[in-house]
Amino acid sequence: MSGRSETLTIPQSRPGVRLDTYLRSIYQAVSRGAIQRLIEEGHIRVNGQNTKPTYSPRAGDVIDVHWPEARPARAEPEDIPLDVLYEDKDLLVLNKPPGIVVHPAAGNEAHTLVNALLHHCRGQLSGIGGVARPGIVHRLDKDTSGCLLVAKTDAAHQALATQFAERAIEKKYLAIVCGEVPRDHGEIRAAIARHPGHRKRMAVRDDGGREAHTGYRTLERLGQATLVQILLHTGRTHQIRVHFQHLGFPVFGDAVYGKKQTTRVSEWSGFTPGRQLLHSHTVLFAHPVSRKRVQIEAPWPADFQEALEALRRRSLAV
C-alpha cells in the first residue's frame, strides 16, 4: 500500500469525543470530512481493527494512520499568470487579484487560483487527506485582494495550519469603509454564524455563533468614508465585512453587506467601486522549516488607489 503511515497512542480516554473530531484536533490541515473518508476506507484503524468516525478513543488505544498516495486533483491545470510575492521549495505567497475565485465550485469549475497553482507548481503540491492539491491554508473572498499563503508540501501545510489554529499568524488588512469612523482604534468582539434568512450570508449572532475578534486602527478620515487598518485575531467567513456592517460602517463597494451605504458614498464622491475595497496587505508567519519570521506585503491595488484619490479630492472640496 503506497503512501506513508504513522502510529498514535491515546494517552487518556476521551468520553464523548468522536475519533474524527479527536484526529481533526491533531491534524489541523485536514478537513473532518477527509478524516471521515479515510476512516471509512480503512486507512485509519484502532488496535488493528477498522472502526467508525463515531468511536470514542480510550486510554491505550493504538491508532494507525495511513496517508494514501495523493490521487490527482479533479481541477485541471491552467496557465494563468500569478503575482508571486514570495516562493521557496516549501511555500509561496501570492498577491491575489480581485475577481478570481480561490477554489473550484459549482458555477466556478475553471479559471480559479487552484487551476493556476496546479500549473505553476507542476506536481509540487500538498497531498494532505489523499488528494493532490495546492495547500491553501486560508481563503480570501472572490473580490478581496492581497496576500494568500500556499503550502507546497504536507509538512508545510500541517505547520502553517497549526499556526493559523493557534492564531500565531498575523494578518493585516486595509479597507475603505462607508461613513466616518469616530474612534482612532477599537476592538470588535461579536460571534458570527449563518444568517437565519439568507444562507449565503453571515451575521452577528448571539445564539450559536462562533467567537470572532477583529481589531482596527483608523488611518485616514475621508469625509463620508474612512481608511482603516484591520488586524484579524480569528478567521470566520466574511468576518471583516460582517463586523464592520455590525458597527454601521460596511466596506465600501460591498454589494452584500453595504449596498445602500455604498450607493450614498458613490453619489457623494463620484467614484463607484467594482468590488468591496478590502485588501490583505500583510502576512507575518514563522517559516514552517527554518522557523524564521517571514513578513510579506502586497502592494495597493489600482482600484483601491483610485478610490482613495477620488475620496480625498471630494473631502478637500467640502
Helices and strands as residue ranges (DSSP letters): E 3-9, H 19-26, H 32-40, E 44-46, E 49-50, E 62-68, E 84-87, E 91-96, H 113-121, G 128-130, E 135-136, E 145-151, H 154-165, E 170-178, E 185-189, E 192-194, E 202-204, E 213-221, E 225-232, H 239-247, H 259-269, E 278-286, E 293-297, H 302-317
